């Protein structure tokens, strides 16, 4: 699903006060982390993830694994923190603006 720029701005404003729910360790984005993130997205829809250390390319690879494994969309990234969003089709919790 493609989000409009106003929807992305709205989600960024909601994510501002959130704490990271998923923290990646030295092993990076493993299958267990993807599974845990999938559950968190199912519950919250909007999740902050703190990435493990490394350069930009490593962090981007971790983000790619997480987004492809969960079907989430990257909303925003600052340094080692990324915000991901996936709409809950059954019970949407966040009402997006048009």
C-alpha positions as CSV (number, residue, x, y, z in Angstrom):
1,X,0.0,0.0,0.0
2,X,1.3,3.4,-1.0
3,X,1.0,6.1,1.6
4,X,0.6,9.8,0.7
5,X,2.9,12.4,2.0
6,X,0.3,13.7,4.5
7,X,-0.2,10.2,5.8
8,X,3.6,9.8,6.3
9,X,3.8,13.1,8.1
10,X,0.9,12.0,10.4
11,X,2.6,8.7,11.2
12,X,5.9,10.4,11.8
13,X,4.2,12.7,14.3
14,X,2.6,9.7,16.1
15,X,6.0,7.9,16.2
16,X,7.8,10.8,17.8
17,X,6.9,9.8,21.3
18,X,7.3,6.1,20.9
19,X,10.1,4.1,22.4
20,X,11.8,1.4,20.3
21,X,9.9,-1.9,20.7
22,X,12.4,-4.1,18.9
23,X,16.2,-3.8,19.5
24,X,18.6,-5.6,17.1
25,X,21.7,-7.2,18.7
26,X,25.0,-8.2,17.2
27,X,23.5,-10.8,15.0
28,X,21.3,-8.2,13.2
29,X,18.0,-9.0,11.6
30,X,17.5,-12.7,12.2
31,X,14.5,-14.8,11.5
32,X,13.4,-14.6,15.2
33,X,13.6,-10.8,15.1
34,X,11.5,-10.7,12.0
35,X,8.9,-13.0,13.7
36,X,8.9,-10.8,16.8
37,X,8.5,-7.6,14.7
38,X,5.7,-9.2,12.8
39,X,3.8,-9.8,16.0
40,X,4.5,-6.2,17.2
41,X,3.3,-4.7,13.9
42,X,0.1,-6.9,14.2
43,X,-0.6,-5.4,17.6
44,X,0.6,-1.8,17.3
45,X,0.7,-1.1,13.5
46,X,3.4,1.6,14.1
47,X,6.7,0.4,15.6
48,X,10.1,1.9,16.2
49,X,13.1,-0.4,15.8
50,X,16.6,0.3,17.1
51,X,19.2,-1.1,14.6
52,X,22.5,-2.7,15.6
53,X,25.8,-0.8,14.9
54,X,27.4,-0.8,11.6
55,X,27.7,1.5,8.6
56,X,24.9,2.8,6.5
57,X,24.9,-0.1,4.1
58,X,24.6,-2.7,7.0
59,X,21.7,-0.7,8.5
60,X,20.0,-0.5,5.1
61,X,20.4,-4.2,4.7
62,X,18.8,-4.8,8.1
63,X,15.9,-2.5,7.2
64,X,15.4,-4.3,3.9
65,X,15.3,-7.7,5.7
66,X,12.8,-6.4,8.2
67,X,10.5,-4.7,5.6
68,X,10.5,-7.6,3.2
69,X,10.0,-10.2,6.0
70,X,7.0,-8.4,7.6
71,X,5.5,-6.5,4.6
72,X,5.9,-3.3,6.5
73,X,6.7,0.1,5.1
74,X,9.5,2.3,6.2
75,X,8.1,5.6,7.4
76,X,11.2,7.4,8.8
77,X,14.8,6.8,9.8
78,X,17.2,8.8,11.9
79,X,20.6,7.2,12.6
80,X,20.1,3.8,14.2
81,X,16.3,4.2,14.7
82,X,13.7,3.3,12.0
83,X,9.9,3.6,12.1
84,X,7.9,0.9,10.4
85,X,4.2,0.8,9.7
86,X,1.9,-2.0,8.6
87,X,-1.9,-1.7,8.5
88,X,-3.8,-4.3,10.4
89,X,-6.5,-5.4,7.9
90,X,-8.8,-6.9,10.5
91,X,-8.7,-4.3,13.3
92,X,-7.1,-1.0,12.2
93,X,-5.9,1.0,15.2
94,X,-4.6,4.1,13.5
95,X,-7.0,6.3,11.4
96,X,-5.0,7.7,8.6
97,X,-5.9,11.1,7.1
98,X,-6.7,11.2,3.4
